[in-house]
Amino acid sequence: MSATLAGVLLYVLVQLGIGAWVARRIRTEDDYLVAGRRLGYGLGIFTIFATWFGAETVIGAAGRIYADGLSGGSADPFGYALCIFIMGAVFAVPLWRRRLTTMADLFRQRFSAGVERFAVLLMVPTSLLWAAAQVRAFGQVLSASSSLEVHLAITLAAAVVIVYTMSGGLMADAVTDLIQGIALMGGLALLAWVVLRDGSGADALRSIEPERLQFFGGGRIPLPELLESWAIPVFGSVVAAELVSRIIAIRSPVIARRSCFAAGGIYLAIGIIPVLLGLAGARLIPGLENPEQILPLLARQHLPGVLYLLFAGALVSAILSTVDSALLVSASLVSHNIIVPLRPGLSERGKVRIARTGVSVFGVLAWLMALYADGVYHLVEQASAFGSAGIVVIVAFGLFSRRGGAASAFASLIAGAAVWIVGSYVLGLPFAYLAALASAVLAYLAGAVIEGWRTPRAAAA
């Protein structure tokens, strides 16, 4: 067994121990799904930051910057950091005050149980695909650090994630997110310091071509495509179920709002590191066939054994902090919003048992997808966009307007998903998400007008 693999496995065992320790305090569904609503600043800030800062942020952002220059970072870190800031400024307080257990509860409170269940069907596949991508990435890290065959490594990775997420719920996620967030920040800062203190690294940054530093592409990117590249991370993720679950679990609305602002700031500050390394890497290691290899290659070239272990731990941290959130959200939506309402009188212990079973089932599904879906990252991006247009529209109207009811919400969800599918896969529109978002808004407003027209006529009759 290599020293790197041994170190990664030791790190993972610590996470499993934390999950087992936290599991002793789980008594109710609220304890399991929303950590008893008692997260403070420390856990709140880091669980929001770590939930979004995944392997695709560390590896994918650096690769896109390497290939396209600064304009390649529209989604990560800039778009997702903006998304977290918007959550804090606009949505965090009203969502917290609703006393939700999952985001789908809002749809039942404001619209109907039918809207609640239909929204769950749109949200769960996104979280499941996201989890599969992270499990696959974790398996690849284990495989690269040892002689393990990739499929065996993915299987071990899935087992680890399932066990500690299933045992401790959101509180275990939050505690491990704190540890993983610190490890991630330390690992990336270490790599940046070692690479850029070297004269060649600093020279590479100073000699970057001006066109690669044009944030919006310098007019080379058509405006619809530019707007689309920002709309997906901002509107597609601002009310994602994973992020909302963290807001719900924080102990006060003020702490929830401030935690978002702090987490967004950390996200942007730490996210700048892959940006800088991607820019410098285009000079240091030119001509990569796969640009997403740039950070691991820089780490391998510049970090000796022990320090490379710290970087590998940082990468594992990024993966674990995202996949546990995705599995828990999938399980909570199905257990709390679909199964539990069908079984009135179910005990709190029974509710927790159903949620834990859901984590294990979705973990197995994510494992199977990770084994056989080579293009899972692309699928995640597509799934994130297709369901979210209608979701963000009905959340906004549901929180801030009395107009529209169940029919308006159904129309918005269906229009958003349908336009995204047709625009992306049939018409090949470069702005399919913007079209889906606009369609979802128009469908909701049209539904509200029809509902408002029918109500007075019904009352008059």
C-alpha positions as CSV (number, residue, x, y, z in Angstrom):
1,M,0.0,0.0,0.0
2,S,1.4,3.4,-1.0
3,A,1.9,6.1,1.7
4,T,-0.6,8.3,-0.2
5,L,-3.3,5.7,-0.2
6,A,-2.6,4.9,3.5
7,G,-2.9,8.6,4.4
8,V,-6.2,9.0,2.4
9,L,-7.7,5.9,4.0
10,L,-6.7,7.2,7.5
11,Y,-8.4,10.5,6.7
12,V,-11.5,8.7,5.6
13,L,-11.6,6.6,8.8
14,V,-11.7,9.8,10.8
15,Q,-14.8,10.9,8.8
16,L,-16.4,7.5,9.5
17,G,-15.6,7.9,13.2
18,I,-17.2,11.4,13.3
19,G,-20.4,10.0,11.6
20,A,-20.6,7.2,14.3
21,W,-20.1,9.7,17.1
22,V,-22.7,12.1,15.9
23,A,-25.2,9.3,15.3
24,R,-25.5,8.7,19.0
25,R,-27.4,12.0,19.3
26,I,-29.9,11.3,16.5
27,R,-33.4,11.0,18.0
28,T,-35.8,12.7,15.6
29,E,-36.3,13.4,11.9
30,D,-35.3,17.0,12.6
31,D,-32.0,15.8,14.2
32,Y,-31.2,13.7,11.2
33,L,-32.3,15.9,8.3
34,V,-31.7,19.5,9.6
35,A,-29.2,18.9,12.5
36,G,-31.9,19.8,15.1
37,R,-31.8,23.4,13.6
38,R,-28.8,24.3,15.8
39,L,-25.9,25.1,13.5
40,G,-24.0,28.2,14.5
41,Y,-21.5,30.4,12.6
42,G,-18.6,28.0,12.4
43,L,-20.5,24.9,11.1
44,G,-23.0,27.1,9.1
45,I,-20.3,28.9,7.2
46,F,-18.2,25.9,6.4
47,T,-21.0,23.6,5.5
48,I,-22.4,26.1,3.0
49,F,-18.9,26.6,1.5
50,A,-17.9,23.0,1.4
51,T,-21.2,21.8,0.0
52,W,-20.7,23.8,-3.2
53,F,-16.9,23.6,-3.4
54,G,-16.5,20.1,-5.0
55,A,-14.0,18.3,-7.1
56,E,-15.3,20.0,-10.3
57,T,-14.5,23.3,-8.7
58,V,-10.9,22.3,-7.9
59,I,-10.2,20.4,-11.0
60,G,-12.8,21.7,-13.5
61,A,-12.3,25.4,-12.9
62,A,-8.5,25.1,-13.3
63,G,-9.0,23.1,-16.5
64,R,-11.4,25.7,-18.0
65,I,-9.2,28.6,-17.1
66,Y,-6.2,26.7,-18.6
67,A,-8.1,26.2,-21.9
68,D,-10.0,29.5,-22.2
69,G,-8.4,32.0,-20.0
70,L,-10.2,34.1,-17.4
71,S,-13.5,33.9,-19.3
72,G,-13.6,30.2,-18.6
73,G,-14.3,30.9,-14.9
74,S,-17.8,32.3,-15.3
75,A,-19.3,29.4,-13.4
76,D,-16.5,28.6,-11.0
77,P,-15.6,30.3,-8.9
78,F,-17.4,33.5,-9.9
79,G,-20.9,32.4,-10.7
80,Y,-21.3,30.0,-7.7
81,A,-19.9,32.6,-5.3
82,L,-22.4,35.1,-6.6
83,C,-25.1,32.4,-6.2
84,I,-24.2,32.1,-2.5
85,F,-24.2,35.9,-2.0
86,I,-27.7,36.1,-3.6
87,M,-29.0,33.4,-1.3
88,G,-27.8,35.4,1.7
89,A,-29.2,38.7,0.5
90,V,-32.5,37.5,-0.9
91,F,-33.7,34.0,0.1
92,A,-32.0,32.9,3.4
93,V,-34.2,34.8,5.9
94,P,-37.6,34.1,4.3
95,L,-36.7,30.5,3.8
96,W,-35.6,30.1,7.4
97,R,-38.7,31.7,8.7
98,R,-40.9,29.1,6.9
99,R,-39.6,26.4,9.4
100,L,-39.2,23.9,6.6
101,T,-37.6,20.5,6.8
102,T,-36.9,20.2,3.1
103,M,-37.3,22.7,0.3
104,A,-40.2,20.8,-1.1
105,D,-42.2,21.7,2.1
106,L,-42.4,25.2,0.7
107,F,-44.3,23.9,-2.3
108,R,-46.8,22.1,-0.2
109,Q,-47.3,25.1,2.1
110,R,-47.7,27.6,-0.7
111,F,-49.2,25.6,-3.6
112,S,-50.3,22.0,-3.0
113,A,-49.1,18.5,-2.2
114,G,-49.2,17.6,-5.9
115,V,-46.7,20.5,-6.7
116,E,-44.6,19.2,-3.8
117,R,-44.3,15.7,-5.2
118,F,-43.8,16.8,-8.8
119,A,-41.0,19.1,-7.7
120,V,-39.3,16.2,-5.8
121,L,-39.3,14.2,-9.1
122,L,-37.4,17.1,-10.7
123,M,-34.9,17.7,-7.9
124,V,-33.9,14.1,-6.9
125,P,-32.3,13.1,-10.3
126,T,-30.1,16.2,-10.2
127,S,-28.8,15.4,-6.7
128,L,-28.3,11.7,-7.6
129,L,-26.3,12.5,-10.7
130,W,-24.2,15.0,-8.8
131,A,-23.5,12.3,-6.2
132,A,-22.5,9.8,-8.9
133,A,-20.0,12.3,-10.3
134,Q,-18.3,12.8,-6.9
135,V,-18.2,9.1,-6.1
136,R,-16.5,8.4,-9.5
137,A,-14.0,11.2,-8.8
138,F,-13.3,9.8,-5.3
139,G,-12.7,6.4,-6.8
140,Q,-10.3,7.8,-9.4
141,V,-8.3,9.5,-6.6
142,L,-8.1,6.2,-4.7
143,S,-7.1,4.4,-7.9
144,A,-4.4,7.0,-8.8
145,S,-3.0,6.8,-5.3
146,S,-2.6,3.0,-5.3
147,S,-2.6,-0.1,-7.4
148,L,-6.4,-0.5,-6.9
149,E,-8.4,-1.1,-10.1
150,V,-10.8,1.8,-10.8
151,H,-14.0,-0.1,-10.4
152,L,-12.9,-1.5,-7.0
153,A,-11.8,2.0,-5.9
154,I,-15.2,3.4,-6.9
155,T,-16.9,0.7,-4.9
156,L,-14.8,1.4,-1.8
157,A,-15.5,5.1,-2.2
158,A,-19.2,4.6,-2.4
159,A,-19.2,2.4,0.6
160,V,-17.4,5.0,2.7
161,V,-19.7,7.8,1.7
162,I,-22.9,5.7,2.3
163,V,-21.8,4.6,5.7
164,Y,-20.9,8.0,7.2
165,T,-23.8,9.9,5.6
166,M,-26.3,7.2,6.6
167,S,-25.2,7.1,10.2
168,G,-24.9,10.8,11.2
169,G,-27.2,12.8,8.9
170,L,-26.8,16.5,8.4
171,M,-25.0,17.1,11.7
172,A,-22.3,14.6,10.7
173,D,-22.1,16.4,7.3
174,A,-21.7,19.8,8.9
175,V,-19.0,18.6,11.3
176,T,-17.1,16.8,8.5
177,D,-17.6,19.8,6.2
178,L,-15.7,21.9,8.8
179,I,-12.8,19.5,8.8
180,Q,-12.9,19.0,5.0
181,G,-13.2,22.8,4.4
182,I,-10.1,23.5,6.4
183,A,-8.2,20.6,4.8
184,L,-9.2,21.9,1.3
185,M,-8.2,25.5,2.0
186,G,-4.8,24.3,3.4
187,G,-4.1,21.9,0.5
188,L,-4.9,24.5,-2.2
189,A,-3.0,27.3,-0.4
190,L,0.0,25.0,-0.1
191,L,0.0,24.1,-3.8
192,A,-0.3,27.7,-4.8
193,W,2.5,28.8,-2.5
194,V,4.9,26.1,-3.7
195,V,4.1,26.7,-7.4
196,L,4.1,30.5,-7.4
197,R,7.1,31.0,-5.1
198,D,9.1,29.3,-7.8
199,G,10.4,31.8,-10.3
200,S,9.0,30.0,-13.2
201,G,5.5,30.1,-11.7
202,A,5.6,33.8,-11.0
203,D,7.1,34.4,-14.5
204,A,4.2,32.4,-16.0
205,L,1.6,34.7,-14.4
206,R,3.5,37.8,-15.4
207,S,3.7,36.7,-19.1
208,I,0.0,35.8,-19.6
209,E,-1.4,37.2,-22.9
210,P,-3.8,40.1,-22.3
211,E,-6.6,38.4,-24.2
212,R,-6.5,35.5,-21.7
213,L,-7.2,38.0,-18.9
214,Q,-10.4,39.3,-20.5
215,F,-13.1,38.4,-18.0
216,F,-16.0,38.4,-20.4
217,G,-14.1,37.1,-23.4
218,G,-13.4,40.5,-24.9
219,G,-16.4,40.2,-27.3
220,R,-15.3,36.8,-28.6
221,I,-18.2,35.1,-26.8
222,P,-21.7,35.9,-28.3
223,L,-23.9,37.7,-25.7
224,P,-26.5,34.9,-25.5
225,E,-23.8,32.3,-24.7
226,L,-22.2,34.6,-22.2
227,L,-25.5,35.2,-20.4
228,E,-26.2,31.5,-20.5
229,S,-22.9,30.7,-18.9
230,W,-23.7,32.9,-15.9
231,A,-27.4,32.1,-15.7
232,I,-26.9,28.3,-15.1
233,P,-24.7,28.6,-12.0
234,V,-26.5,31.6,-10.5
235,F,-30.2,30.9,-11.2
236,G,-29.8,27.1,-11.5
237,S,-28.2,26.8,-8.0
238,V,-29.3,29.7,-5.9
239,V,-32.2,27.7,-4.4
240,A,-30.7,24.2,-4.9
241,A,-32.0,21.7,-2.3
242,E,-28.5,21.1,-1.0
243,L,-27.9,24.8,-0.2
244,V,-31.4,25.3,1.2
245,S,-31.0,22.4,3.6
246,R,-28.0,24.2,5.2
247,I,-30.0,27.4,5.6
248,I,-32.8,25.5,7.3
249,A,-30.4,23.8,9.7
250,I,-28.9,27.1,11.0
251,R,-30.2,28.3,14.4
252,S,-31.3,31.8,13.5
253,P,-32.2,33.8,10.3
254,V,-29.4,36.4,11.0
255,I,-26.8,33.7,11.3
256,A,-28.1,32.1,8.1
257,R,-27.8,35.3,6.2
258,R,-24.3,36.2,7.5
259,S,-23.1,32.6,7.1
260,C,-24.0,32.9,3.4
261,F,-22.0,36.1,3.0
262,A,-19.0,34.7,4.8
263,A,-19.2,31.4,2.9
264,G,-19.5,33.2,-0.4
265,G,-16.4,35.3,0.4
266,I,-14.4,32.2,1.3
267,Y,-15.6,30.4,-1.8
268,L,-14.4,33.3,-4.0
269,A,-11.1,33.7,-2.2
270,I,-10.2,30.0,-2.3
271,G,-11.7,29.6,-5.8
272,I,-9.1,32.2,-7.0
273,I,-6.4,29.6,-6.4
274,P,-7.5,27.2,-9.2
275,V,-7.9,30.3,-11.4
276,L,-4.3,31.4,-10.8
277,L,-2.9,27.9,-11.2
278,G,-4.9,27.4,-14.4
279,L,-3.5,30.6,-15.8
280,A,0.1,29.8,-14.8
281,G,-0.3,26.2,-15.8
282,A,-0.9,27.1,-19.5
283,R,2.7,28.4,-19.5
284,L,4.2,25.8,-17.2
285,I,2.7,22.7,-18.8
286,P,1.5,23.7,-22.3
287,G,-0.4,21.5,-24.7
288,L,-2.3,19.3,-22.3
289,E,-4.8,17.1,-24.2
290,N,-7.0,17.0,-21.0
291,P,-6.8,20.5,-19.4
292,E,-8.5,19.2,-16.2
293,Q,-5.2,17.3,-15.4
294,I,-3.4,20.6,-14.7
295,L,-3.7,20.8,-10.9
296,P,-2.8,17.1,-10.2
297,L,0.2,17.4,-12.6
298,L,1.4,20.6,-10.9
299,A,1.0,18.9,-7.5
300,R,2.9,15.9,-8.7
301,Q,5.7,18.1,-10.1
302,H,6.1,20.5,-7.2
303,L,5.1,18.7,-4.0
304,P,7.2,16.0,-2.3
305,G,5.6,12.9,-0.7
306,V,4.1,14.3,2.5
307,L,3.0,17.6,0.9
308,Y,1.4,15.7,-2.0
309,L,-0.5,13.7,0.6
310,L,-1.9,16.9,2.0
311,F,-3.0,17.9,-1.5
312,A,-4.7,14.5,-2.1
313,G,-6.5,14.9,1.2
314,A,-7.7,18.3,0.0
315,L,-9.1,16.8,-3.1
316,V,-10.8,14.0,-1.2
317,S,-12.2,16.7,1.1
318,A,-13.8,18.5,-1.8
319,I,-15.4,15.3,-3.0
320,L,-16.7,14.1,0.3
321,S,-18.2,17.4,1.3
322,T,-20.3,17.5,-1.9
323,V,-21.4,13.9,-2.2
324,D,-22.7,13.5,1.3
325,S,-25.0,16.5,0.8
326,A,-26.3,15.2,-2.5
327,L,-27.1,11.8,-1.0
328,L,-28.8,13.2,2.1
329,V,-30.9,15.6,0.1
330,S,-32.1,12.9,-2.3
331,A,-33.1,10.7,0.7
332,S,-34.7,13.5,2.6
333,L,-36.9,14.6,-0.3
334,V,-38.2,11.1,-0.9
335,S,-38.6,10.1,2.7
336,H,-40.0,13.3,4.1
337,N,-42.1,14.5,1.2
338,I,-43.2,11.2,-0.5
339,I,-43.1,8.3,1.9
340,V,-43.8,9.7,5.4
341,P,-47.0,11.5,4.3
342,L,-48.3,8.1,3.2
343,R,-47.8,6.7,6.7
344,P,-49.5,8.9,9.2
345,G,-48.7,8.3,12.8
346,L,-45.1,7.0,12.0
347,S,-42.8,7.5,15.0
348,E,-39.7,9.7,14.9
349,R,-37.5,6.6,15.0
350,G,-39.4,5.2,12.0
351,K,-38.9,8.4,10.1
352,V,-35.2,8.4,10.7
353,R,-35.0,4.7,9.7
354,I,-36.7,5.5,6.4
355,A,-34.4,8.5,5.7
356,R,-31.3,6.3,6.5
357,T,-32.6,3.6,4.2
358,G,-33.0,6.2,1.5
359,V,-29.4,7.3,1.8
360,S,-28.3,3.7,1.3
361,V,-30.6,3.1,-1.7
362,F,-29.5,6.4,-3.4
363,G,-25.9,5.6,-2.5
364,V,-26.1,2.3,-4.3
365,L,-27.7,4.0,-7.3
366,A,-25.0,6.6,-7.4
367,W,-22.4,3.9,-7.2
368,L,-23.9,2.1,-10.2
369,M,-24.0,5.3,-12.2
370,A,-20.5,6.1,-11.2
371,L,-19.3,2.7,-12.5
372,Y,-20.9,2.9,-15.9
373,A,-21.5,6.5,-16.8
374,D,-18.3,7.9,-18.3
375,G,-19.9,11.2,-19.1
376,V,-21.4,11.8,-15.7
377,Y,-20.0,15.3,-15.3
378,H,-21.8,16.4,-18.5
379,L,-24.9,14.7,-17.3
380,V,-24.8,16.6,-14.0
381,E,-24.6,20.0,-15.8
382,Q,-27.5,19.1,-18.0
383,A,-29.6,17.8,-15.1
384,S,-28.8,20.8,-13.0
385,A,-30.2,23.1,-15.7
386,F,-33.2,21.3,-16.9
387,G,-35.2,21.1,-13.7
388,S,-34.0,24.3,-12.0
389,A,-35.7,26.9,-14.2
390,G,-39.1,26.2,-12.9
391,I,-37.9,25.5,-9.4
392,V,-36.3,29.0,-8.9
393,V,-39.3,30.7,-10.4
394,I,-41.9,29.1,-8.1
395,V,-39.6,29.6,-5.1
396,A,-39.4,33.3,-5.9
397,F,-43.2,33.7,-6.4
398,G,-43.9,31.4,-3.5
399,L,-41.9,33.4,-1.1
400,F,-42.5,37.0,-2.3
401,S,-45.9,37.0,-4.0
402,R,-49.5,35.9,-3.3
403,R,-50.3,35.6,-7.0
404,G,-50.7,32.2,-8.5
405,G,-51.6,28.8,-7.1
406,A,-51.0,25.2,-7.8
407,A,-51.9,25.5,-11.6
408,S,-49.4,28.3,-12.0
409,A,-46.7,26.3,-10.3
410,F,-47.3,23.2,-12.4
411,A,-47.3,25.3,-15.5
412,S,-44.0,26.9,-14.6
413,L,-42.3,23.6,-13.7
414,I,-43.5,21.8,-16.9
415,A,-42.6,24.8,-19.2
416,G,-39.1,25.2,-17.7
417,A,-38.3,21.5,-18.1
418,A,-39.9,21.1,-21.5
419,V,-38.2,24.2,-23.0
420,W,-34.8,23.1,-21.7
421,I,-35.1,19.6,-23.1
422,V,-36.3,20.9,-26.6
423,G,-33.9,23.8,-26.6
424,S,-30.9,21.6,-25.7
425,Y,-31.5,18.3,-27.4
426,V,-33.8,19.2,-30.4
427,L,-33.0,22.7,-31.4
428,G,-29.4,22.9,-30.0
429,L,-30.0,26.5,-28.7
430,P,-26.9,28.1,-27.1
431,F,-29.2,29.8,-24.7
432,A,-31.5,27.0,-23.8
433,Y,-31.5,27.7,-20.1
434,L,-32.3,31.4,-20.5
435,A,-35.2,30.3,-22.8
436,A,-36.4,27.8,-20.1
437,L,-36.2,30.5,-17.4
438,A,-38.2,33.0,-19.4
439,S,-40.8,30.3,-20.3
440,A,-41.1,29.3,-16.7
441,V,-41.8,32.9,-15.7
442,L,-44.3,33.5,-18.5
443,A,-46.1,30.2,-17.8
444,Y,-46.4,31.1,-14.1
445,L,-47.8,34.5,-14.9
446,A,-50.2,33.1,-17.4
447,G,-51.4,30.6,-14.9
448,A,-51.9,33.3,-12.3
449,V,-54.0,35.3,-14.7
450,I,-56.2,32.3,-15.5
451,E,-56.5,31.4,-11.9
452,G,-57.4,35.0,-10.9
453,W,-60.0,35.1,-13.7
454,R,-61.6,31.8,-12.7
455,T,-61.8,32.5,-8.9
456,P,-64.1,35.5,-9.1
457,R,-66.4,33.7,-11.6
458,A,-66.6,30.7,-9.3
459,A,-67.4,32.9,-6.4
460,A,-70.1,34.8,-8.3
461,A,-71.7,31.5,-9.3
